[in-house]
């Protein structure tokens, strides 16, 4: 099993985009999905909003996590955002989210960030990774992770 930068692997990058769309986006036809994937690849590779995309791989993509400059329309004053933590259903409950979490924290520290932000509806999940509640937003709760506390 290894962690890879999905920006450097188009095969996995396409799967990442498709899984993100299915998990957090709106339904798309096959043709719409193909157009969407091509547009998102250009956006990701340009670095416009996606800082980093890490994938956990062992013969196939197991899961992924991202670091975004902005995540949504609320709180655009905050950056960077811990986003798209995802582990495929058949691989859940094996500690892979912890591996991904630690990897994105190390990536953010390597890039010089002191805090990362995340939004979620999950209760008592990200707290185990050190997330601290900031405020209730319109649809989700806002948290931060202090990277100085992760040595």
Secondary structure, DSSP 8 states (H G I E B T S, - for coil): -EEEEGGG-HHHHHHHHHHHHHHHS----HHHHHHHHHHHHHHHHHTSSEEEEEEEESSSEEEEEEEES--SSTTTTS--EEEEEEE-GGG-SSSHHHHHHHHHHHHHHHTT-SEEEEEES-SSSGGGGT-EEEEE-SSSEEEEEEGGG--
